Amino acid sequence: MSDAAALPPLPQPSAWAGESPDAAPQLRRGGEAGEAPQWQLSGDWTVLALRGRYAEFRERVAAAMAETPDALWDLRALARLDTAGALTLWQGWGSKPPRRLLWLPEHVTLFAQFTQLAQPGALRRRPRSLAPALELAGLRLLGFARHGVDIVALVGRLLLDLVQMLRHPSLIGWREISANIFRTGAQALPITALVGFLVGLTLSYLISRQLKAYGADIFVINILGLAVLRELGPLLAAIIVAGRSGSAMTAQIGVMRVTQELDALSVMGISHTVRLVAPKVIALAATLPLVALWTSALMLLGGMTAAGVQLGLDPATFVRKLPAVVEPANLWLGWAKSVLFGGLIALLASHFGLRVKPNTESLGQSVTQSVVTAITLVIVVDAVFAVMFSNVGI
């Protein structure tokens, strides 16, 4: 006899770790003579106790249902019941619960999954109705109104605190303003230079192709200079800064909310607008016009490069003709828009940062809302400026 044959047999899994063996599932008819029929279940109706006997017990349950449709089913004596046992009973009942049923509270969850699937139309798409759409529109409109009220309140507090800061210059956070100028201005120059140069190169290339067909090569300076200094430069710089610096501002204030630093400032009597909002608004309002000028210069450089390659236009001619064909009012208009864009981006970033709840999910949602809202409002304000000042500098 080999060593393997001499080994004792392994115990059954149900006996390991001191577990009691599974009790055999039982289904018996109860009730005294003359009383309403009832069926009582006992034992373990689990995947181990029913293994190999699912069909047998399903048929027995189905036969009991067919024999006594109005019988009372009593599940309170069950020792254990899992999903396999509940499914066996459910299929035997004909995919619907008996009319009279006694069970324990923990059994409700097991049968609930089958009840939901058995409901008519549960798997079909519900017909569309107007009421849910109106309700959703109303909730979004209410949320938009709340944001508007909060932003107006934040602007009011900021103006009052600015007056207080002018009266008491010691309240001005010069270090915070300097740090925000460095982060939103100096560190944004490489990305704005790259994007501005490529956009100007592409724009000039497309314009040159069209003007060359009509023999109006020299007008590329007029079109490119007016479009870049008046619209595209400030708008492109604002969009890049909104995605880069606006999101960082929202995340910074949001993390302070999560770590309860904002609550600590309130306890110490330090205003959030003086310490956090005002330095960001001042810094970005002062920085964005310079970033917009830098972006516009790189866009013109890219346009000049493409015009030289496509049209053979001399760079010296481009530089000499540009001040003559583009009035200074366009440059001042672009700068004025940049100041407004900077303050608006910082204000929205601070607004959404202060609305962050003390959890990471709210932080991510607020950062996304801040960037989307800032970019959208920048484009809307730019369109309003374009309509209001359509006759200035043209």
C-alpha positions as CSV (number, residue, x, y, z in Angstrom):
1,M,0.0,0.0,0.0
2,S,1.4,3.4,-0.9
3,D,1.8,6.3,1.5
4,A,-1.0,8.3,-0.2
5,A,-3.4,5.5,0.4
6,A,-2.6,5.3,4.1
7,L,-3.4,9.0,4.7
8,P,-6.7,9.6,6.6
9,P,-9.5,11.1,4.6
10,L,-9.9,14.9,4.8
11,P,-12.8,16.3,6.7
12,Q,-15.7,17.8,4.8
13,P,-15.6,21.6,4.4
14,S,-18.6,22.1,6.6
15,A,-16.8,20.6,9.6
16,W,-13.6,22.7,9.3
17,A,-12.8,25.4,11.9
18,G,-15.4,24.1,14.3
19,E,-18.4,24.8,12.0
20,S,-21.5,22.8,12.4
21,P,-22.6,20.6,9.5
22,D,-25.4,22.0,7.3
23,A,-28.9,21.0,8.4
24,A,-30.9,19.3,5.7
25,P,-33.6,21.6,4.2
26,Q,-37.1,20.6,5.2
27,L,-40.5,21.4,3.6
28,R,-43.5,20.0,5.5
29,R,-47.2,20.7,5.6
30,G,-48.5,21.9,8.9
31,G,-51.8,23.0,10.4
32,E,-54.5,21.1,12.3
33,A,-57.5,19.5,10.6
34,G,-60.1,22.1,9.6
35,E,-57.6,24.9,9.6
36,A,-56.2,26.7,6.6
37,P,-53.3,24.8,5.1
38,Q,-49.8,26.0,5.7
39,W,-46.3,25.0,4.7
40,Q,-43.4,25.3,7.1
41,L,-39.7,25.5,6.0
42,S,-36.8,24.6,8.3
43,G,-33.2,23.6,8.2
44,D,-30.6,25.3,6.0
45,W,-31.7,26.5,2.5
46,T,-28.2,27.4,1.4
47,V,-25.9,26.6,-1.6
48,L,-24.2,23.8,0.3
49,A,-27.3,22.2,1.8
50,L,-29.1,22.2,-1.5
51,R,-26.2,21.1,-3.7
52,G,-27.4,18.6,-6.3
53,R,-31.0,19.0,-5.1
54,Y,-32.1,22.3,-6.5
55,A,-34.5,20.9,-9.1
56,E,-36.0,18.5,-6.5
57,F,-36.9,21.2,-4.0
58,R,-38.0,23.6,-6.7
59,E,-40.4,21.0,-8.0
60,R,-41.6,20.2,-4.4
61,V,-42.3,23.9,-3.8
62,A,-44.1,24.3,-7.1
63,A,-46.2,21.2,-6.4
64,A,-47.1,22.6,-3.0
65,M,-48.1,25.9,-4.6
66,A,-50.3,24.1,-7.1
67,E,-51.9,21.9,-4.5
68,T,-52.8,24.7,-2.0
69,P,-52.6,28.1,-3.7
70,D,-53.9,29.9,-0.7
71,A,-51.7,28.2,1.9
72,L,-49.7,30.1,4.4
73,W,-45.9,29.9,3.9
74,D,-43.9,30.1,7.2
75,L,-40.2,30.8,6.8
76,R,-39.5,31.8,10.4
77,A,-38.0,28.5,11.4
78,L,-35.3,28.6,8.8
79,A,-31.8,28.3,10.3
80,R,-30.0,29.8,7.3
81,L,-31.1,31.1,4.0
82,D,-28.9,32.5,1.2
83,T,-29.4,33.7,-2.4
84,A,-29.4,30.1,-3.8
85,G,-32.1,29.0,-1.4
86,A,-34.2,32.2,-2.0
87,L,-33.9,31.7,-5.7
88,T,-35.1,28.1,-5.4
89,L,-38.1,29.2,-3.5
90,W,-38.8,32.1,-5.8
91,Q,-38.7,29.8,-8.9
92,G,-40.9,27.3,-7.2
93,W,-43.4,30.0,-6.3
94,G,-43.7,31.0,-9.9
95,S,-41.6,34.2,-9.7
96,K,-44.0,35.9,-7.3
97,P,-44.4,35.7,-3.5
98,P,-47.3,33.7,-2.1
99,R,-50.4,35.6,-1.0
100,R,-49.8,34.6,2.6
101,L,-46.2,34.7,3.8
102,L,-44.5,34.9,7.1
103,W,-40.7,35.7,7.1
104,L,-38.0,37.3,9.0
105,P,-36.7,40.9,8.4
106,E,-33.4,39.6,7.0
107,H,-35.3,37.6,4.4
108,V,-36.7,40.7,2.8
109,T,-33.4,41.8,1.3
110,L,-32.8,38.4,-0.3
111,F,-36.2,38.4,-2.1
112,A,-36.2,42.1,-2.9
113,Q,-33.8,41.5,-5.8
114,F,-36.2,39.1,-7.4
115,T,-39.2,41.3,-6.7
116,Q,-37.7,44.2,-8.6
117,L,-36.9,42.1,-11.6
118,A,-40.3,40.6,-11.6
119,Q,-42.1,44.0,-11.7
120,P,-43.7,44.7,-15.1
121,G,-41.7,47.0,-17.2
122,A,-38.7,46.9,-14.8
123,L,-36.4,46.0,-17.7
124,R,-38.2,48.2,-20.2
125,R,-37.4,51.8,-20.7
126,R,-39.9,54.0,-18.9
127,P,-41.9,56.3,-21.1
128,R,-40.7,59.9,-21.2
129,S,-42.8,62.5,-19.4
130,L,-42.5,66.2,-19.1
131,A,-42.7,66.4,-15.3
132,P,-39.2,65.0,-14.5
133,A,-37.7,67.3,-17.2
134,L,-39.4,70.3,-15.7
135,E,-38.4,69.4,-12.2
136,L,-34.7,69.0,-13.3
137,A,-34.8,72.3,-15.1
138,G,-36.3,73.9,-12.0
139,L,-33.6,72.5,-9.8
140,R,-30.8,73.7,-12.1
141,L,-32.4,77.1,-12.3
142,L,-32.6,77.3,-8.5
143,G,-29.0,76.2,-8.2
144,F,-27.9,78.8,-10.7
145,A,-29.8,81.5,-8.7
146,R,-28.1,80.4,-5.5
147,H,-24.7,80.7,-7.2
148,G,-25.7,84.2,-8.4
149,V,-26.7,85.3,-4.9
150,D,-23.6,83.9,-3.4
151,I,-21.3,85.6,-5.9
152,V,-23.1,89.0,-5.4
153,A,-22.6,88.5,-1.6
154,L,-18.9,87.7,-2.1
155,V,-18.5,90.8,-4.3
156,G,-20.1,92.9,-1.6
157,R,-17.9,91.5,1.1
158,L,-14.8,92.0,-1.1
159,L,-15.7,95.7,-1.8
160,L,-16.2,96.4,1.9
161,D,-12.9,94.6,2.8
162,L,-11.1,96.5,0.0
163,V,-12.2,99.8,1.6
164,Q,-11.1,98.6,5.0
165,M,-7.7,97.6,3.5
166,L,-7.3,101.0,1.9
167,R,-7.9,102.6,5.3
168,H,-5.5,100.2,7.0
169,P,-2.7,99.2,4.6
170,S,-1.3,96.8,7.2
171,L,-4.2,94.4,6.3
172,I,-3.0,94.0,2.7
173,G,-1.3,90.7,2.2
174,W,1.6,91.8,0.0
175,R,3.3,88.5,0.2
176,E,0.2,86.6,-0.8
177,I,-0.3,89.0,-3.7
178,S,3.3,88.6,-4.8
179,A,3.1,84.8,-4.6
180,N,-0.1,84.8,-6.7
181,I,1.5,87.1,-9.3
182,F,4.4,84.7,-9.6
183,R,2.2,81.7,-9.9
184,T,-0.4,83.1,-12.3
185,G,2.0,85.3,-14.3
186,A,5.6,84.2,-14.5
187,Q,4.9,80.5,-14.4
188,A,2.3,80.8,-17.1
189,L,4.6,82.5,-19.7
190,P,6.0,79.2,-21.2
191,I,2.6,77.6,-21.9
192,T,1.0,80.8,-23.2
193,A,4.0,81.5,-25.4
194,L,3.8,78.0,-27.0
195,V,0.1,78.1,-27.5
196,G,0.1,81.7,-28.8
197,F,2.9,81.1,-31.3
198,L,1.2,78.0,-32.7
199,V,-2.2,79.6,-32.9
200,G,-0.8,82.7,-34.6
201,L,1.2,80.5,-37.0
202,T,-2.0,78.5,-38.0
203,L,-4.2,81.5,-38.2
204,S,-1.8,83.4,-40.4
205,Y,-1.2,80.4,-42.7
206,L,-5.0,80.1,-43.3
207,I,-5.5,83.8,-43.8
208,S,-2.5,84.0,-46.2
209,R,-3.8,81.2,-48.4
210,Q,-7.1,83.1,-48.9
211,L,-5.6,86.6,-49.4
212,K,-3.0,85.2,-51.8
213,A,-5.8,84.0,-54.1
214,Y,-7.1,87.6,-54.4
215,G,-3.7,89.3,-54.5
216,A,-4.3,91.1,-51.2
217,D,-1.2,89.8,-49.4
218,I,-0.4,92.9,-47.5
219,F,-3.8,92.9,-45.7
220,V,-2.7,89.9,-43.6
221,I,-1.1,92.5,-41.3
222,N,-4.4,94.3,-40.8
223,I,-6.5,91.2,-40.2
224,L,-4.0,89.5,-38.0
225,G,-3.1,92.6,-35.9
226,L,-6.7,93.5,-35.3
227,A,-7.8,90.0,-34.4
228,V,-4.9,89.2,-32.1
229,L,-4.6,92.5,-30.2
230,R,-8.3,93.1,-29.8
231,E,-9.8,89.6,-29.4
232,L,-7.7,86.5,-29.7
233,G,-4.8,87.4,-27.5
234,P,-6.8,88.4,-24.4
235,L,-9.3,85.6,-24.9
236,L,-6.7,82.9,-25.4
237,A,-4.7,84.1,-22.4
238,A,-7.8,84.2,-20.2
239,I,-8.9,80.7,-21.2
240,I,-5.4,79.3,-20.5
241,V,-5.2,81.1,-17.1
242,A,-8.7,79.9,-16.2
243,G,-7.8,76.3,-16.8
244,R,-4.4,76.6,-15.2
245,S,-4.5,79.1,-12.4
246,G,-8.2,79.2,-11.7
247,S,-8.4,75.5,-11.0
248,A,-5.3,75.8,-8.7
249,M,-7.0,78.6,-6.7
250,T,-10.2,76.6,-6.3
251,A,-8.2,73.5,-5.2
252,Q,-6.2,75.5,-2.8
253,I,-9.2,77.0,-1.0
254,G,-11.1,73.7,-1.2
255,V,-8.2,71.8,0.5
256,M,-8.3,74.4,3.2
257,R,-11.9,73.6,3.7
258,V,-11.2,69.9,3.8
259,T,-8.4,70.4,6.3
260,Q,-10.6,72.8,8.4
261,E,-8.1,75.7,7.9
262,L,-11.0,78.0,6.9
263,D,-12.7,77.2,10.1
264,A,-9.5,78.0,12.0
265,L,-9.4,81.4,10.2
266,S,-13.0,82.1,11.2
267,V,-12.2,81.2,14.8
268,M,-9.3,83.6,14.9
269,G,-11.5,86.3,13.4
270,I,-9.6,86.6,10.1
271,S,-11.7,87.4,7.1
272,H,-11.6,84.9,4.2
273,T,-11.9,87.7,1.6
274,V,-9.0,89.7,3.1
275,R,-6.7,86.7,3.5
276,L,-7.6,84.6,0.5
277,V,-10.0,86.3,-2.0
278,A,-8.6,89.8,-2.3
279,P,-5.0,88.8,-3.0
280,K,-6.0,86.5,-5.7
281,V,-8.3,89.0,-7.4
282,I,-5.8,91.8,-7.2
283,A,-2.9,89.6,-8.4
284,L,-4.8,88.1,-11.4
285,A,-6.3,91.4,-12.4
286,A,-2.8,92.9,-12.6
287,T,-1.2,89.9,-14.1
288,L,-3.6,88.8,-16.9
289,P,-3.1,92.0,-19.0
290,L,0.6,91.4,-19.1
291,V,0.1,87.7,-19.9
292,A,-2.4,88.7,-22.7
293,L,0.2,91.2,-24.1
294,W,2.8,88.4,-24.0
295,T,0.5,86.0,-25.7
296,S,-0.5,88.5,-28.4
297,A,3.2,89.2,-29.1
298,L,3.9,85.5,-29.6
299,M,0.8,85.1,-31.8
300,L,2.0,88.0,-34.0
301,L,5.4,86.4,-34.1
302,G,3.9,83.2,-35.3
303,G,1.8,85.0,-37.8
304,M,4.8,87.0,-39.1
305,T,6.7,83.7,-39.5
306,A,3.9,82.1,-41.5
307,A,3.4,85.2,-43.6
308,G,7.0,85.3,-44.4
309,V,7.0,81.7,-45.5
310,Q,3.7,81.7,-47.3
311,L,3.7,85.2,-48.8
312,G,7.3,86.2,-48.7
313,L,6.5,89.1,-46.5
314,D,9.5,90.8,-45.0
315,P,9.4,90.8,-41.1
316,A,10.7,94.3,-41.1
317,T,7.7,95.4,-43.3
318,F,5.4,93.5,-40.9
319,V,6.7,95.3,-37.8
320,R,6.7,98.7,-39.6
321,K,3.2,98.4,-40.9
322,L,1.5,97.0,-37.8
323,P,1.3,100.2,-35.8
324,A,0.0,102.1,-38.8
325,V,-2.9,99.7,-39.6
326,V,-4.0,98.8,-36.0
327,E,-5.2,101.8,-33.9
328,P,-4.0,102.0,-30.3
329,A,-7.6,101.8,-29.1
330,N,-7.6,98.1,-29.9
331,L,-4.7,97.5,-27.6
332,W,-6.3,99.5,-24.8
333,L,-9.5,97.6,-25.3
334,G,-7.7,94.3,-25.1
335,W,-6.0,95.3,-21.9
336,A,-9.2,96.5,-20.3
337,K,-10.9,93.2,-21.1
338,S,-7.9,91.3,-19.6
339,V,-8.2,93.2,-16.3
340,L,-11.9,92.3,-16.1
341,F,-11.2,88.7,-17.2
342,G,-8.5,88.3,-14.5
343,G,-10.7,89.6,-11.7
344,L,-13.7,87.5,-12.9
345,I,-11.6,84.3,-13.0
346,A,-10.1,84.8,-9.5
347,L,-13.6,85.7,-8.1
348,L,-15.2,82.6,-9.6
349,A,-12.3,80.4,-8.4
350,S,-12.6,81.7,-4.9
351,H,-16.4,81.4,-5.0
352,F,-16.3,77.7,-5.9
353,G,-13.5,77.1,-3.5
354,L,-15.4,78.5,-0.6
355,R,-18.4,76.3,-1.5
356,V,-16.4,73.1,-1.2
357,K,-17.7,70.6,1.4
358,P,-15.3,68.8,3.6
359,N,-14.9,65.7,1.3
360,T,-12.7,65.0,-1.7
361,E,-15.7,64.3,-4.1
362,S,-17.0,67.9,-3.6
363,L,-13.5,69.2,-4.1
364,G,-13.2,67.6,-7.6
365,Q,-16.7,68.8,-8.6
366,S,-16.0,72.3,-7.5
367,V,-12.7,72.5,-9.5
368,T,-14.5,71.3,-12.6
369,Q,-17.4,73.7,-12.1
370,S,-14.9,76.6,-11.5
371,V,-13.0,76.0,-14.8
372,V,-16.1,75.4,-16.9
373,T,-17.9,78.5,-15.5
374,A,-14.9,80.8,-15.8
375,I,-14.2,79.8,-19.4
376,T,-17.9,80.2,-20.3
377,L,-18.3,83.6,-18.7
378,V,-15.0,84.8,-20.2
379,I,-16.4,84.0,-23.7
380,V,-19.7,85.6,-22.9
381,V,-18.1,88.8,-21.5
382,D,-15.9,88.9,-24.6
383,A,-18.9,88.7,-26.9
384,V,-20.6,91.5,-24.9
385,F,-17.5,93.7,-25.3
386,A,-17.3,92.9,-29.0
387,V,-20.9,94.1,-29.5
388,M,-20.6,97.2,-27.3
389,F,-17.3,98.4,-28.8
390,S,-17.9,97.3,-32.4
391,N,-17.2,100.8,-33.7
392,V,-14.1,101.5,-31.6
393,G,-10.7,101.3,-33.3
394,I,-12.0,100.0,-36.6
